[in-house]
Amino acid sequence: EKFDWDYFLSMDDVEVEVQDGTTLGSDMGAGKTGYTMASYTAEALEGSTNYMKYEDFDAFKKRLPHELGTTVIKYLGGALKDSKKLREEGHWIEAFDEREFSEYNWSVWVGAAGTTT
């Protein structure tokens, strides 16, 4: 409930990198800077084809661990592990059951309809 659109629209001090959502294939090294979470969110709500991601060791990912990261890590592992649908579809395999969630292995992706995310 905390992470609704109004929450992200209020984050004008958090810089993010966005990617071109029409790109096919790898988006590595194709990031666009100069966005804040607030400006990107407003753009996404208007239907932008850009998308924002926090993954792996992206430097800007470290801006949110005290709010977003700890919340995600606290609940995400159990939710994924307990999802019958993810297991049936092969998105969660048994090898993941023993992995500990850390700063490295969670991601957040936000993309508008029509992006390739």
C-alpha positions as CSV (number, residue, x, y, z in Angstrom):
1,E,0.0,0.0,0.0
2,K,2.9,2.4,0.7
3,F,4.3,2.1,-2.8
4,D,1.5,3.6,-4.8
5,W,1.8,6.1,-7.6
6,D,1.6,9.1,-5.3
7,Y,4.5,7.8,-3.3
8,F,6.7,7.5,-6.4
9,L,5.5,10.9,-7.7
10,S,6.8,12.5,-4.5
11,M,10.3,11.2,-5.0
12,D,11.8,14.2,-6.8
13,D,15.2,13.7,-5.0
14,V,15.8,10.2,-6.2
15,E,17.7,10.0,-9.5
16,V,16.9,7.0,-11.7
17,E,18.1,5.7,-15.0
18,V,15.6,4.7,-17.7
19,Q,15.8,2.5,-20.7
20,D,14.1,2.7,-24.1
21,G,11.2,0.3,-23.9
22,T,11.1,-0.2,-27.6
23,T,14.6,-1.8,-27.7
24,L,14.7,-5.4,-28.7
25,G,17.5,-7.5,-27.2
26,S,19.9,-6.3,-24.6
27,D,19.5,-2.9,-23.0
28,M,22.9,-2.9,-21.4
29,G,24.6,0.5,-21.7
30,A,21.6,2.1,-23.2
31,G,20.4,4.0,-20.1
32,K,19.2,7.6,-20.1
33,T,20.0,9.8,-17.2
34,G,18.6,13.1,-15.9
35,Y,15.4,11.6,-14.6
36,T,14.0,11.5,-11.1
37,M,11.7,8.9,-9.8
38,A,8.9,11.6,-9.8
39,S,9.6,12.7,-13.4
40,Y,9.8,9.1,-14.7
41,T,6.6,8.1,-12.9
42,A,4.7,11.0,-14.4
43,E,6.0,10.1,-17.8
44,A,5.1,6.4,-17.4
45,L,1.6,7.3,-16.3
46,E,1.2,9.3,-19.5
47,G,2.2,6.2,-21.6
48,S,5.9,6.7,-22.2
49,T,7.8,3.8,-23.8
50,N,10.7,4.3,-21.4
51,Y,11.0,2.0,-18.4
52,M,12.9,2.2,-15.2
53,K,14.8,-0.7,-13.5
54,Y,16.8,-1.3,-10.4
55,E,18.8,-4.5,-10.7
56,D,22.0,-6.2,-9.7
57,F,24.5,-3.6,-8.5
58,D,23.2,-0.5,-10.3
59,A,24.5,2.4,-8.2
60,F,21.2,4.2,-8.0
61,K,19.6,1.0,-6.5
62,K,21.3,1.8,-3.2
63,R,19.2,5.0,-2.8
64,L,16.1,3.0,-1.7
65,P,17.2,0.0,0.4
66,H,16.0,1.6,3.6
67,E,12.5,1.9,2.3
68,L,12.0,-0.2,-0.8
69,G,14.8,-2.7,-0.6
70,T,14.2,-4.0,2.9
71,T,10.5,-4.3,2.3
72,V,11.0,-6.2,-1.0
73,I,13.6,-8.5,0.6
74,K,11.5,-9.1,3.6
75,Y,8.5,-10.4,1.7
76,L,9.5,-11.2,-1.8
77,G,11.5,-14.4,-1.2
78,G,8.6,-16.0,0.7
79,A,6.0,-14.9,-1.7
80,L,7.9,-16.3,-4.7
81,K,8.8,-19.5,-2.9
82,D,5.2,-20.1,-1.9
83,S,3.8,-19.3,-5.4
84,K,2.3,-22.5,-6.9
85,K,1.8,-20.8,-10.2
86,L,5.5,-19.7,-10.5
87,R,6.6,-23.2,-9.7
88,E,4.2,-24.8,-12.2
89,E,5.3,-22.3,-15.0
90,G,9.0,-23.0,-14.2
91,H,9.8,-19.4,-13.1
92,W,10.7,-20.6,-9.6
93,I,12.9,-23.7,-9.4
94,E,13.9,-25.7,-6.4
95,A,17.5,-24.4,-6.6
96,F,16.2,-21.0,-5.6
97,D,14.7,-22.2,-2.3
98,E,18.0,-22.1,-0.5
99,R,19.1,-18.7,-1.9
100,E,19.3,-15.8,0.5
101,F,17.9,-12.5,-0.7
102,S,20.4,-9.7,-0.7
103,E,21.0,-6.3,-2.2
104,Y,22.3,-8.1,-5.4
105,N,19.4,-10.4,-6.2
106,W,16.2,-8.4,-6.3
107,S,15.0,-6.1,-9.1
108,V,12.3,-3.5,-9.6
109,W,11.0,-2.8,-13.1
110,V,8.4,-0.2,-13.9
111,G,7.3,0.1,-17.5
112,A,4.2,1.5,-19.2
113,A,2.0,-0.6,-21.4
114,G,3.5,-1.4,-24.8
115,T,7.2,-1.5,-23.6
116,T,9.3,-4.6,-24.2
117,T,10.0,-5.1,-20.5
